[in-house]
């Protein structure tokens, strides 16, 4: 007969390890998100805008090509380039979350918020979601191992 207190201790130990592991994955995700840098361009590359974490613009650059544009066209190009960069933010966020923490209620909420804040420009379809490979899947698309000798 097993000791009920021993069972409880094992459950608590497992819960604690799982919580520590999950916290480490979320710290990794946070670090990756803080390093996001996405650049969009407009007006045939004359204007580019880079956005960082949370889709906030971190840089605006212009080439000599803006000399051919009027002020309203430059302003529109800046907004277009920014929207282009921001629209790719949810895709990048999804990739980071898939690689670090996987799918859970928190990541679904973060993705819903990102997609609502930075929708795809009109006429563009969002990219298909990236699927996370299960642990042990080496990505070779087969169930066989070259080590099994069955080939």
Rosetta constraint file for C-alpha pairs under 8 A:
AtomPair CA 2 CA 6 HARMONIC 7.46 0.50
AtomPair CA 2 CA 7 HARMONIC 7.56 0.50
AtomPair CA 3 CA 7 HARMONIC 6.56 0.50
AtomPair CA 4 CA 8 HARMONIC 6.32 0.50
AtomPair CA 5 CA 9 HARMONIC 6.15 0.50
AtomPair CA 6 CA 10 HARMONIC 6.28 0.50
AtomPair CA 7 CA 11 HARMONIC 6.28 0.50
AtomPair CA 8 CA 12 HARMONIC 6.16 0.50
AtomPair CA 9 CA 13 HARMONIC 6.00 0.50
AtomPair CA 10 CA 14 HARMONIC 6.07 0.50
AtomPair CA 11 CA 15 HARMONIC 6.08 0.50
AtomPair CA 12 CA 16 HARMONIC 6.05 0.50
AtomPair CA 13 CA 17 HARMONIC 6.19 0.50
AtomPair CA 14 CA 18 HARMONIC 6.06 0.50
AtomPair CA 15 CA 19 HARMONIC 6.08 0.50
AtomPair CA 16 CA 20 HARMONIC 6.15 0.50
AtomPair CA 17 CA 21 HARMONIC 6.07 0.50
AtomPair CA 18 CA 22 HARMONIC 6.04 0.50
AtomPair CA 19 CA 23 HARMONIC 6.09 0.50
AtomPair CA 20 CA 24 HARMONIC 6.21 0.50
AtomPair CA 21 CA 25 HARMONIC 6.31 0.50
AtomPair CA 22 CA 26 HARMONIC 6.23 0.50
AtomPair CA 22 CA 101 HARMONIC 7.23 0.50
AtomPair CA 23 CA 27 HARMONIC 6.17 0.50
AtomPair CA 24 CA 28 HARMONIC 6.25 0.50
AtomPair CA 25 CA 29 HARMONIC 6.16 0.50
AtomPair CA 25 CA 100 HARMONIC 5.54 0.50
AtomPair CA 25 CA 101 HARMONIC 5.46 0.50
AtomPair CA 26 CA 30 HARMONIC 6.08 0.50
AtomPair CA 26 CA 100 HARMONIC 7.16 0.50
AtomPair CA 26 CA 101 HARMONIC 6.26 0.50
AtomPair CA 27 CA 31 HARMONIC 6.26 0.50
AtomPair CA 28 CA 32 HARMONIC 6.29 0.50
AtomPair CA 28 CA 100 HARMONIC 6.66 0.50
AtomPair CA 29 CA 33 HARMONIC 6.09 0.50
AtomPair CA 29 CA 96 HARMONIC 6.42 0.50
AtomPair CA 29 CA 97 HARMONIC 6.28 0.50
AtomPair CA 29 CA 100 HARMONIC 5.68 0.50
AtomPair CA 29 CA 101 HARMONIC 7.01 0.50
AtomPair CA 30 CA 34 HARMONIC 6.13 0.50
AtomPair CA 31 CA 35 HARMONIC 6.60 0.50
AtomPair CA 32 CA 36 HARMONIC 6.72 0.50
AtomPair CA 32 CA 96 HARMONIC 6.78 0.50
AtomPair CA 33 CA 53 HARMONIC 5.96 0.50
AtomPair CA 33 CA 93 HARMONIC 6.85 0.50
AtomPair CA 33 CA 96 HARMONIC 7.17 0.50
AtomPair CA 34 CA 52 HARMONIC 7.38 0.50
AtomPair CA 34 CA 53 HARMONIC 5.16 0.50
AtomPair CA 35 CA 52 HARMONIC 7.11 0.50
AtomPair CA 35 CA 53 HARMONIC 6.76 0.50
AtomPair CA 36 CA 51 HARMONIC 7.83 0.50
AtomPair CA 36 CA 52 HARMONIC 5.13 0.50
AtomPair CA 36 CA 53 HARMONIC 5.44 0.50
AtomPair CA 36 CA 92 HARMONIC 7.80 0.50
AtomPair CA 37 CA 50 HARMONIC 6.47 0.50
AtomPair CA 37 CA 51 HARMONIC 5.68 0.50
AtomPair CA 37 CA 52 HARMONIC 4.59 0.50
AtomPair CA 37 CA 53 HARMONIC 7.20 0.50
AtomPair CA 38 CA 50 HARMONIC 5.38 0.50
AtomPair CA 38 CA 51 HARMONIC 5.36 0.50
AtomPair CA 38 CA 52 HARMONIC 6.52 0.50
AtomPair CA 38 CA 85 HARMONIC 5.59 0.50
AtomPair CA 38 CA 86 HARMONIC 7.59 0.50
AtomPair CA 38 CA 88 HARMONIC 7.40 0.50
AtomPair CA 38 CA 89 HARMONIC 7.29 0.50
AtomPair CA 39 CA 48 HARMONIC 6.57 0.50
AtomPair CA 39 CA 49 HARMONIC 5.49 0.50
AtomPair CA 39 CA 50 HARMONIC 4.09 0.50
AtomPair CA 39 CA 51 HARMONIC 6.36 0.50
AtomPair CA 39 CA 81 HARMONIC 7.75 0.50
AtomPair CA 39 CA 82 HARMONIC 7.89 0.50
AtomPair CA 39 CA 84 HARMONIC 7.99 0.50
AtomPair CA 39 CA 85 HARMONIC 5.20 0.50
AtomPair CA 40 CA 48 HARMONIC 5.55 0.50
AtomPair CA 40 CA 49 HARMONIC 5.46 0.50
AtomPair CA 40 CA 50 HARMONIC 6.40 0.50
AtomPair CA 40 CA 81 HARMONIC 4.63 0.50
AtomPair CA 40 CA 82 HARMONIC 6.13 0.50
AtomPair CA 40 CA 83 HARMONIC 7.65 0.50
AtomPair CA 40 CA 84 HARMONIC 5.17 0.50
AtomPair CA 40 CA 85 HARMONIC 4.31 0.50
AtomPair CA 41 CA 45 HARMONIC 5.36 0.50
AtomPair CA 41 CA 46 HARMONIC 7.38 0.50
AtomPair CA 41 CA 47 HARMONIC 5.53 0.50
AtomPair CA 41 CA 48 HARMONIC 4.13 0.50
AtomPair CA 41 CA 49 HARMONIC 6.35 0.50
AtomPair CA 41 CA 77 HARMONIC 7.88 0.50
AtomPair CA 41 CA 80 HARMONIC 7.51 0.50
AtomPair CA 41 CA 81 HARMONIC 4.43 0.50
AtomPair CA 41 CA 82 HARMONIC 7.68 0.50
AtomPair CA 41 CA 84 HARMONIC 7.26 0.50
AtomPair CA 41 CA 85 HARMONIC 7.82 0.50
AtomPair CA 42 CA 46 HARMONIC 6.45 0.50
AtomPair CA 42 CA 47 HARMONIC 5.38 0.50
AtomPair CA 42 CA 48 HARMONIC 6.43 0.50
AtomPair CA 42 CA 77 HARMONIC 5.31 0.50
AtomPair CA 42 CA 78 HARMONIC 7.21 0.50
AtomPair CA 42 CA 80 HARMONIC 6.23 0.50
AtomPair CA 42 CA 81 HARMONIC 5.12 0.50
AtomPair CA 43 CA 47 HARMONIC 6.20 0.50
AtomPair CA 43 CA 66 HARMONIC 8.00 0.50
AtomPair CA 43 CA 77 HARMONIC 5.89 0.50
AtomPair CA 45 CA 63 HARMONIC 7.67 0.50
AtomPair CA 45 CA 65 HARMONIC 7.99 0.50
AtomPair CA 46 CA 62 HARMONIC 5.36 0.50
AtomPair CA 46 CA 63 HARMONIC 4.86 0.50
AtomPair CA 46 CA 64 HARMONIC 6.95 0.50
AtomPair CA 46 CA 65 HARMONIC 4.95 0.50
AtomPair CA 46 CA 66 HARMONIC 5.69 0.50
AtomPair CA 47 CA 60 HARMONIC 7.40 0.50
AtomPair CA 47 CA 61 HARMONIC 5.84 0.50
AtomPair CA 47 CA 62 HARMONIC 4.53 0.50
AtomPair CA 47 CA 63 HARMONIC 6.61 0.50
AtomPair CA 47 CA 66 HARMONIC 7.28 0.50
AtomPair CA 47 CA 74 HARMONIC 7.71 0.50
AtomPair CA 47 CA 77 HARMONIC 6.34 0.50
AtomPair CA 47 CA 78 HARMONIC 6.24 0.50
AtomPair CA 47 CA 81 HARMONIC 6.95 0.50
AtomPair CA 48 CA 60 HARMONIC 5.79 0.50
AtomPair CA 48 CA 61 HARMONIC 5.21 0.50
AtomPair CA 48 CA 62 HARMONIC 6.36 0.50
AtomPair CA 48 CA 78 HARMONIC 7.01 0.50
AtomPair CA 48 CA 81 HARMONIC 5.75 0.50
AtomPair CA 48 CA 82 HARMONIC 7.67 0.50
AtomPair CA 49 CA 57 HARMONIC 6.78 0.50
AtomPair CA 49 CA 58 HARMONIC 7.67 0.50
AtomPair CA 49 CA 59 HARMONIC 5.69 0.50
AtomPair CA 49 CA 60 HARMONIC 4.49 0.50
AtomPair CA 49 CA 61 HARMONIC 6.40 0.50
AtomPair CA 49 CA 78 HARMONIC 6.81 0.50
AtomPair CA 49 CA 81 HARMONIC 5.55 0.50
AtomPair CA 49 CA 82 HARMONIC 5.31 0.50
AtomPair CA 49 CA 85 HARMONIC 7.08 0.50
AtomPair CA 50 CA 57 HARMONIC 5.67 0.50
AtomPair CA 50 CA 58 HARMONIC 5.62 0.50
AtomPair CA 50 CA 59 HARMONIC 5.03 0.50
AtomPair CA 50 CA 60 HARMONIC 6.41 0.50
AtomPair CA 50 CA 82 HARMONIC 7.12 0.50
AtomPair CA 50 CA 85 HARMONIC 6.67 0.50
AtomPair CA 51 CA 55 HARMONIC 5.14 0.50
AtomPair CA 51 CA 56 HARMONIC 5.14 0.50
AtomPair CA 51 CA 57 HARMONIC 4.02 0.50
AtomPair CA 51 CA 58 HARMONIC 5.18 0.50
AtomPair CA 51 CA 59 HARMONIC 6.97 0.50
AtomPair CA 51 CA 82 HARMONIC 7.31 0.50
AtomPair CA 51 CA 85 HARMONIC 6.42 0.50
AtomPair CA 51 CA 86 HARMONIC 6.67 0.50
AtomPair CA 52 CA 56 HARMONIC 5.55 0.50
AtomPair CA 52 CA 57 HARMONIC 6.23 0.50
AtomPair CA 52 CA 58 HARMONIC 5.97 0.50
AtomPair CA 54 CA 89 HARMONIC 7.83 0.50
AtomPair CA 55 CA 85 HARMONIC 7.86 0.50
AtomPair CA 55 CA 86 HARMONIC 5.34 0.50
AtomPair CA 55 CA 89 HARMONIC 6.28 0.50
AtomPair CA 55 CA 118 HARMONIC 7.86 0.50
AtomPair CA 57 CA 82 HARMONIC 7.19 0.50
AtomPair CA 60 CA 78 HARMONIC 7.78 0.50
AtomPair CA 62 CA 66 HARMONIC 6.63 0.50
AtomPair CA 65 CA 69 HARMONIC 7.54 0.50
AtomPair CA 66 CA 70 HARMONIC 7.93 0.50
AtomPair CA 66 CA 74 HARMONIC 6.69 0.50
AtomPair CA 69 CA 73 HARMONIC 5.71 0.50
AtomPair CA 69 CA 74 HARMONIC 6.13 0.50
AtomPair CA 70 CA 74 HARMONIC 6.25 0.50
AtomPair CA 71 CA 75 HARMONIC 6.18 0.50
AtomPair CA 72 CA 76 HARMONIC 6.10 0.50
AtomPair CA 73 CA 77 HARMONIC 6.01 0.50
AtomPair CA 74 CA 78 HARMONIC 6.18 0.50
AtomPair CA 75 CA 79 HARMONIC 6.35 0.50
AtomPair CA 76 CA 80 HARMONIC 6.06 0.50
AtomPair CA 77 CA 81 HARMONIC 6.01 0.50
AtomPair CA 78 CA 82 HARMONIC 6.08 0.50
AtomPair CA 79 CA 83 HARMONIC 6.07 0.50
AtomPair CA 80 CA 84 HARMONIC 6.07 0.50
AtomPair CA 81 CA 85 HARMONIC 6.24 0.50
AtomPair CA 82 CA 86 HARMONIC 6.03 0.50
AtomPair CA 83 CA 87 HARMONIC 5.88 0.50
AtomPair CA 83 CA 118 HARMONIC 7.54 0.50
AtomPair CA 83 CA 121 HARMONIC 7.09 0.50
AtomPair CA 84 CA 88 HARMONIC 6.80 0.50
AtomPair CA 84 CA 120 HARMONIC 7.81 0.50
AtomPair CA 84 CA 121 HARMONIC 6.88 0.50
AtomPair CA 85 CA 89 HARMONIC 6.85 0.50
AtomPair CA 86 CA 90 HARMONIC 7.92 0.50
AtomPair CA 86 CA 118 HARMONIC 5.66 0.50
AtomPair CA 87 CA 118 HARMONIC 5.06 0.50
AtomPair CA 87 CA 119 HARMONIC 5.51 0.50
AtomPair CA 87 CA 120 HARMONIC 4.98 0.50
AtomPair CA 87 CA 121 HARMONIC 6.81 0.50
AtomPair CA 88 CA 92 HARMONIC 6.44 0.50
AtomPair CA 88 CA 118 HARMONIC 7.98 0.50
AtomPair CA 88 CA 120 HARMONIC 7.67 0.50
AtomPair CA 89 CA 93 HARMONIC 6.05 0.50
AtomPair CA 89 CA 114 HARMONIC 7.44 0.50
AtomPair CA 89 CA 118 HARMONIC 7.20 0.50
AtomPair CA 90 CA 94 HARMONIC 5.99 0.50
AtomPair CA 90 CA 111 HARMONIC 6.50 0.50
AtomPair CA 90 CA 114 HARMONIC 5.44 0.50
AtomPair CA 90 CA 115 HARMONIC 5.80 0.50
AtomPair CA 90 CA 118 HARMONIC 7.17 0.50
AtomPair CA 91 CA 95 HARMONIC 6.34 0.50
AtomPair CA 91 CA 127 HARMONIC 7.30 0.50
AtomPair CA 91 CA 129 HARMONIC 7.66 0.50
AtomPair CA 92 CA 96 HARMONIC 6.31 0.50
AtomPair CA 93 CA 97 HARMONIC 6.15 0.50
AtomPair CA 93 CA 111 HARMONIC 7.45 0.50
AtomPair CA 94 CA 98 HARMONIC 6.02 0.50
AtomPair CA 94 CA 111 HARMONIC 6.83 0.50
AtomPair CA 94 CA 129 HARMONIC 7.59 0.50
AtomPair CA 94 CA 130 HARMONIC 7.65 0.50
AtomPair CA 95 CA 99 HARMONIC 6.19 0.50
AtomPair CA 95 CA 130 HARMONIC 6.67 0.50
AtomPair CA 96 CA 100 HARMONIC 6.15 0.50
AtomPair CA 97 CA 101 HARMONIC 5.35 0.50
AtomPair CA 97 CA 102 HARMONIC 5.69 0.50
AtomPair CA 97 CA 103 HARMONIC 7.58 0.50
AtomPair CA 97 CA 107 HARMONIC 6.93 0.50
AtomPair CA 98 CA 102 HARMONIC 4.45 0.50
AtomPair CA 98 CA 103 HARMONIC 6.81 0.50
AtomPair CA 98 CA 130 HARMONIC 7.63 0.50
AtomPair CA 98 CA 131 HARMONIC 7.37 0.50
AtomPair CA 98 CA 132 HARMONIC 5.72 0.50
AtomPair CA 99 CA 132 HARMONIC 6.97 0.50
AtomPair CA 101 CA 107 HARMONIC 7.98 0.50
AtomPair CA 102 CA 107 HARMONIC 7.55 0.50
AtomPair CA 102 CA 132 HARMONIC 7.29 0.50
AtomPair CA 103 CA 107 HARMONIC 5.99 0.50
AtomPair CA 103 CA 108 HARMONIC 6.83 0.50
AtomPair CA 104 CA 108 HARMONIC 6.20 0.50
AtomPair CA 105 CA 109 HARMONIC 6.19 0.50
AtomPair CA 106 CA 110 HARMONIC 6.24 0.50
AtomPair CA 107 CA 111 HARMONIC 6.05 0.50
AtomPair CA 108 CA 112 HARMONIC 6.11 0.50
AtomPair CA 109 CA 113 HARMONIC 6.18 0.50
AtomPair CA 110 CA 114 HARMONIC 6.14 0.50
AtomPair CA 111 CA 115 HARMONIC 6.03 0.50
AtomPair CA 112 CA 116 HARMONIC 6.10 0.50
AtomPair CA 113 CA 117 HARMONIC 6.06 0.50
AtomPair CA 114 CA 118 HARMONIC 5.87 0.50
AtomPair CA 115 CA 119 HARMONIC 5.31 0.50
AtomPair CA 120 CA 124 HARMONIC 6.08 0.50
AtomPair CA 120 CA 125 HARMONIC 6.88 0.50
AtomPair CA 120 CA 126 HARMONIC 6.31 0.50
AtomPair CA 133 CA 137 HARMONIC 6.01 0.50
AtomPair CA 133 CA 139 HARMONIC 7.40 0.50
AtomPair CA 144 CA 148 HARMONIC 7.31 0.50
AtomPair CA 145 CA 149 HARMONIC 7.94 0.50
AtomPair CA 146 CA 150 HARMONIC 7.69 0.50
AtomPair CA 146 CA 151 HARMONIC 7.23 0.50
